[in-house]
Amino acid sequence: MINENEKQICKEEGCKKELPVGYKYEKCESCRNKIIEDRKNILKIGVSAIAAFALFVMNKK
């Protein structure tokens, strides 16, 4: 269990923000949002590549 009296610091590399007492995540809100945004961008690129490949295959026939 997390010691609620102990100060926590964000676990993200390069980030040294203090987290509030009782905060349930290891990373600050800003770092968590950056990670989510990066994953969304990777997903968009992947879907675009699959769609382009599907269009290429459909036009070949």
N, C-alpha and C positions, 0 to 999 in steps of 0.2 A: 504494500500500500504506500502511496505517496505521502511523505511527511509534509503536512500543510504549512508548517512554520518555516520551512527551508526555502530560500530564494531559488527560483529556477531561471535558467538562461536558455534561450532558443538553441536548439541542437543543429540548426542549419549552418553549413560551412560559411564562415565570413560574417555571420549575424551574431551580434552580442546583446540583443535586446533582452531585458528582464521581463519575465512572464509574471502575470498577476498571481497572487496566492490562490491556490486551488484550481488553477488553469489545468484542464484535463488533457491538453495536447502537448507534445514535446517541442513543437515548432510554433513560432508566432503566427498571427493571422496573415501578415504580409507574406511571409515565406510560404505558407500553405496556399495562398492565392496564386503565387508565382508558379508553384508546382502544378496546380490545377490548370492554369492557363497554358503551360507548356504541353501538358498532356492533351488538351483540347486541340492545340495547333498540330501536334503530331497526328492525331486522329483525323483532322481535316485533310492533311496532306495524303494520308493513307487512303481515305475515301475518294479523294480526287484522282489518285493514281489508279485505283480499281475501276472507277467510272471511265477514265480515259482508255484503259485497256479493254473494257467491255465494249465501248463504242468502236474501237479499232477492230475488234473481233466481229462485231455485228456488220460493219461496213465491208469486211473481207468477203462475206458470203454473197 
